[in-house]
Amino acid sequence: MSKGIGRLIQFGIAKETSRGTPESAATYWIPFSELDINEKFSLVTDDQSRGVIEDSVGQSKVKEWAEGSVKAPIGDKHFPLILYSILGSLSTGDNADSDATIKDHTITVAQSSQHQALSLFIDDPLGAQDYKHGNGAVTSLEISYELNKFLDYTLGLKAKKGATATLTPAATTENRFLPQHLTFKLASSYSGLGAASAMSIKSLTLKIDQNIEDDDVLGSATPSDFLNKQFSIEGTFEALWQNESDYKTAALATTAKAMRLDLVNSDVTIGSAANPEIRIDLAKVIFKEITRPVKVNDLVRQTLSFKAHYSISDTLMISALATNAVASY
C-alpha cells in the first residue's frame, strides 16, 4: 500500500448482462472529479440483560452493500449508458449521417422495477486492491448546466458488496460538452419543441430520482436486488428578469410546458457531418415557484423551480436522444 492523491484512483462502469453478476471488465472508465463509493454494513447489537449494567456484549453484521456517489463531466459515450440505467429502456437506430457507424440511441422510461443494472469497477493503487460490484443501480442523477465549466452530473449509486479483482483501466476517448453547446427551449406542447425558439438562461439543474428500495431477504446478508419505485423529475433554472410573460405568467397560471435541453457539440464532427449530442425532452413541466431577489447594484435575476409530469397525450414524461459512434449499449 502507498499514500497518494485521488487522481490515482479510477472508476469504471459496464452494462450488466446477467443481473447481479459483475462483468469482467469496465466498458467505460469515467474521468471523475469526485468519487465517494464505500462498503456499507448494518449491525445488530446484543444488548439483552446479562446481570450487569454495561449496555451490550457485542454486535453482529446483518447486511452488506456498497453505496456512494460520483461527479463527472458528461461524455458522449458513457453518459447514455447512465441514462439507460436510470430510465430503463433504450433502442438504437441509424443516424441520418452517411457514415453508418453513427447511431441514435433513444432512451425512455421502462415501466418496470428492474431498470438496467451496471457493474461498477474501482481501481485503487493506494489500497493495493481493486474491486468490482455487481447489481449497480443508479439511485439518482443530477445534471448541472452551468457557465464557465464542463457540463457535469452527480450520480447516486447502490450495488452489492465488492468482490476483489485485478483491473487494467484503459482511458475512454469521449467528446465533452461546454455551456455554449446547450440549447434551451420551452413549448406549449411536446410536438412543438422542434420549432420552438431557443431561450436564454444562466444555469439549470435537473434531478432524476427513481426511489430505489433494497430488496432484503432472509437467508442472505446481501440485498438480492435494488428495485426502483416511483419515478420523479424536478429541477430549477435561472434567467435574467425581463419579459414577465416568459415565465411568471406561466408559473402563476400553472400552465404546462414542454422543455428541451439539447447538448450538441458543434466543435466536433463525427462520421461525415454529425455532431455528438445528448438531448433531453420533458413532455410536461409545471413551474412550482418563482423567486426574484432584487439587489440595487446587480442585474435582476429570476429563479424558477419546476416538476416534470407524465403526459397522457404524449405517453411519456421524459425522452432522451444520444448521438455518437457507439454501435450499441
C-alpha positions in Angstrom: 0.0 0.0 0.0 1.1 3.6 -0.6 -0.1 7.1 0.1 -1.3 9.3 -2.7 -3.9 11.7 -4.2 -7.3 10.8 -5.5 -6.2 11.2 -9.1 -4.6 7.8 -8.9 -7.9 6.0 -8.3 -10.1 5.2 -11.3 -13.7 4.3 -11.7 -15.5 2.4 -14.5 -18.9 1.0 -15.4 -20.3 -1.7 -17.7 -23.7 -2.8 -18.7 -24.5 -5.9 -16.8 -25.6 -8.9 -18.9 -26.6 -11.2 -16.0 -28.3 -9.1 -13.3 -26.2 -9.3 -10.1 -23.1 -10.8 -11.7 -20.4 -8.2 -12.3 -18.8 -8.1 -15.7 -15.1 -9.0 -16.1 -14.0 -5.5 -17.3 -15.3 -2.0 -17.5 -16.6 -0.7 -20.8 -16.1 2.9 -19.8 -13.5 4.4 -17.4 -15.0 7.7 -16.3 -12.7 10.7 -15.6 -14.5 11.8 -12.4 -13.9 14.9 -10.3 -15.3 13.4 -7.1 -15.8 9.8 -6.0 -17.2 8.5 -2.8 -18.3 4.9 -3.1 -17.8 2.8 0.0 -18.6 -0.6 1.5 -21.6 -0.3 3.9 -22.9 -2.6 6.6 -25.5 -2.8 9.3 -25.0 -4.3 12.7 -27.4 -5.7 15.3 -26.5 -5.2 18.9 -26.5 -7.9 21.5 -28.0 -5.7 24.3 -30.1 -8.2 26.3 -29.9 -8.4 30.1 -26.8 -10.2 31.4 -26.9 -9.2 35.0 -24.6 -6.3 34.6 -25.2 -2.6 33.9 -23.0 -2.4 30.8 -25.2 -1.8 27.8 -24.1 -4.6 25.4 -21.8 -7.6 24.9 -21.3 -7.5 21.2 -22.6 -6.8 17.7 -23.2 -8.9 14.6 -23.3 -8.0 10.9 -26.8 -8.4 9.3 -26.4 -6.5 6.0 -23.7 -5.7 3.5 -23.8 -3.5 0.4 -22.0 -0.6 -1.4 -23.2 2.9 -1.8 -22.0 6.4 -2.8 -21.8 9.0 -5.5 -19.7 10.1 -8.5 -19.3 13.5 -10.0 -18.0 13.7 -13.6 -18.3 15.6 -16.9 -20.9 14.5 -19.4 -19.2 12.3 -22.1 -21.0 11.5 -25.3 -20.2 7.7 -25.0 -20.6 6.7 -21.3 -23.4 9.1 -20.3 -26.1 7.4 -22.5 -25.4 4.2 -20.5 -26.1 6.1 -17.3 -29.3 7.4 -18.7 -30.2 3.9 -19.8 -29.6 2.6 -16.3 -31.8 5.2 -14.6 -34.6 5.4 -17.3 -34.6 1.6 -18.1 -35.3 1.4 -21.9 -33.0 2.0 -24.9 -33.4 1.5 -28.6 -30.7 2.1 -31.3 -31.1 3.2 -34.9 -29.0 4.7 -37.7 -28.4 8.4 -37.6 -29.1 10.4 -40.8 -25.3 10.8 -41.3 -23.9 9.0 -44.3 -21.5 7.2 -42.1 -23.2 4.0 -40.8 -21.2 4.0 -37.7 -23.0 7.0 -36.3 -26.0 5.9 -34.2 -29.0 7.5 -32.5 -29.9 6.0 -29.1 -33.4 6.8 -27.8 -33.8 6.3 -24.1 -37.2 6.3 -22.3 -38.7 5.1 -19.0 -39.3 1.4 -18.7 -42.5 0.6 -16.8 -40.7 -1.9 -14.5 -39.0 -2.1 -11.1 -35.8 -3.5 -12.6 -34.1 -1.0 -14.7 -30.7 -1.8 -16.4 -28.1 -2.9 -13.8 -24.5 -1.7 -14.0 -21.3 -3.3 -12.9 -19.0 -0.9 -11.0 -15.3 -1.0 -11.0 -12.8 0.7 -8.7 -9.1 0.6 -9.5 -7.3 1.5 -6.3 -3.5 1.5 -6.4 -3.4 3.3 -3.0 -5.1 0.4 -1.2 -3.4 -2.2 -3.4 -6.7 -3.9 -4.1 -9.2 -3.4 -6.9 -12.9 -4.2 -6.6 -15.9 -4.8 -8.8 -19.5 -4.5 -7.7 -22.5 -6.3 -9.3 -26.1 -5.1 -9.5 -25.2 -1.4 -9.6 -28.4 0.8 -9.5 -28.5 4.5 -10.2 -30.5 5.9 -7.3 -30.4 9.5 -8.5 -28.9 11.6 -11.3 -28.4 15.3 -11.0 -27.3 17.1 -14.2 -25.8 20.6 -13.9 -25.8 23.0 -16.8 -23.6 25.9 -15.7 -21.4 28.7 -17.2 -17.6 28.5 -17.4 -17.2 24.8 -16.9 -17.6 21.4 -18.5 -21.2 20.4 -18.1 -21.3 17.6 -15.5 -23.5 15.4 -13.4 -23.6 13.8 -10.0 -24.6 10.1 -9.8 -26.0 8.3 -6.7 -25.3 4.6 -6.7 -26.0 1.4 -4.8 -24.6 -2.0 -5.5 -23.7 -5.3 -4.0 -20.6 -5.6 -1.8 -17.4 -5.6 -3.7 -15.5 -8.6 -5.0 -11.8 -8.4 -5.3 -10.4 -8.0 -8.8 -7.3 -7.2 -10.8 -8.2 -4.4 -13.2 -6.4 -2.8 -16.1 -8.0 0.6 -16.8 -7.9 1.9 -20.3 -8.9 5.5 -20.9 -12.1 6.1 -22.8 -11.9 8.7 -25.6 -15.0 10.8 -25.5 -16.4 14.2 -26.5 -17.5 16.5 -23.8 -19.9 19.4 -23.7 -19.4 23.1 -22.9 -22.0 25.7 -21.8 -22.2 27.1 -25.3 -23.3 23.7 -26.7 -26.7 23.9 -24.8 -30.0 25.0 -26.5 -32.9 25.5 -24.1 -36.4 25.5 -25.3 -39.9 25.7 -24.0 -43.1 25.0 -26.0 -46.8 24.7 -25.3 -46.7 21.1 -26.4 -44.2 18.3 -26.8 -44.8 18.2 -30.5 -43.9 21.9 -30.7 -40.4 21.6 -29.3 -38.6 21.2 -32.6 -40.0 24.5 -34.0 -39.7 26.4 -30.7 -37.3 29.3 -30.3 -34.2 29.0 -28.1 -34.4 30.9 -24.8 -31.6 32.4 -22.8 -30.9 31.0 -19.3 -28.0 31.3 -16.9 -28.0 27.9 -15.3 -30.2 24.8 -14.9 -30.2 21.8 -12.6 -32.2 18.7 -13.4 -32.6 15.9 -10.9 -34.0 12.4 -11.7 -34.9 10.1 -8.8 -36.2 6.5 -9.1 -36.6 5.9 -5.3 -34.6 2.7 -5.0 -35.5 0.2 -2.4 -33.2 -2.6 -1.2 -34.7 -6.0 -1.7 -33.6 -7.5 1.6 -34.4 -11.2 2.1 -33.9 -13.8 4.7 -31.0 -16.2 4.2 -28.6 -13.5 2.9 -26.8 -10.5 4.4 -26.7 -9.0 0.9 -29.8 -7.5 -0.8 -31.0 -9.7 -3.6 -31.7 -6.7 -5.7 -32.2 -2.9 -5.8 -35.6 -2.1 -7.1 -36.8 1.2 -8.4 -40.2 2.5 -7.4 -41.9 5.8 -8.3 -40.0 7.8 -10.9 -39.8 11.6 -10.4 -38.0 14.6 -12.0 -37.6 18.1 -10.7 -35.3 21.0 -11.5 -34.5 24.7 -11.3 -33.2 27.2 -13.7 -32.1 30.9 -13.5 -32.5 33.6 -16.1 -32.4 37.4 -16.2 -35.7 39.1 -15.3 -37.1 40.7 -18.4 -40.4 39.8 -20.1 -42.8 38.8 -17.3 -44.7 36.7 -19.8 -41.7 34.4 -20.4 -42.0 32.6 -17.1 -44.0 34.4 -14.4 -47.3 34.3 -16.3 -47.0 30.6 -16.9 -45.9 30.0 -13.4 -48.9 31.8 -11.8 -51.3 30.1 -14.2 -49.6 26.7 -13.6 -49.5 26.4 -17.4 -47.9 23.1 -18.5 -44.9 23.5 -20.8 -42.7 21.0 -22.7 -39.0 21.5 -22.2 -35.9 20.6 -24.2 -32.3 20.6 -23.1 -30.2 19.9 -26.2 -26.5 19.5 -26.0 -24.8 19.5 -29.4 -21.0 19.7 -29.6 -20.8 21.7 -32.8 -17.0 21.9 -32.4 -16.6 18.2 -33.1 -17.6 16.3 -36.3 -18.3 12.5 -36.0 -18.9 10.5 -39.1 -19.3 12.7 -42.2 -21.2 15.6 -40.8 -22.8 14.6 -37.5 -22.1 16.1 -34.0 -22.1 14.4 -30.6 -25.5 15.1 -29.0 -27.3 14.5 -25.7 -30.8 15.7 -25.8 -33.3 15.5 -23.0 -37.0 16.3 -23.6 -39.6 16.7 -20.8 -43.1 16.4 -22.2 -44.9 18.2 -19.4 -43.4 20.5 -16.8 -45.2 22.9 -14.4 -43.4 25.7 -12.6 -43.8 25.3 -8.8 -42.2 28.6 -7.7 -40.6 31.7 -9.0 -38.3 34.0 -7.0 -36.8 37.3 -7.9 -34.4 38.8 -5.3 -33.7 42.4 -6.1 -30.2 43.9 -5.3 -29.9 47.5 -6.2 -26.5 47.2 -7.9 -26.9 43.9 -9.6 -28.8 42.7 -12.7 -32.2 41.4 -11.6 -32.5 37.6 -12.0 -35.3 35.1 -11.5 -35.1 31.5 -10.4 -37.8 29.0 -11.3 -38.3 25.6 -9.9 -40.3 23.0 -11.8 -41.6 19.5 -11.7 -42.0 17.1 -14.7 -45.2 15.2 -15.1 -46.3 12.2 -17.2 -48.1 13.5 -20.3 -51.1 11.3 -21.0 -51.4 12.6 -24.6 -47.7 12.0 -25.4 -47.5 8.8 -23.3 -44.2 9.9 -21.7 -42.6 12.1 -19.0 -39.0 12.1 -20.4 -37.3 11.1 -23.6 -33.5 11.3 -24.2 -31.6 11.1 -27.5 -27.9 10.4 -27.7 -25.9 10.6 -31.0 -22.5 9.1 -31.0 -20.2 6.5 -32.6 -21.3 3.7 -30.2 -22.8 0.7 -32.1 -25.0 -0.5 -29.2 -25.4 -0.5 -25.4 
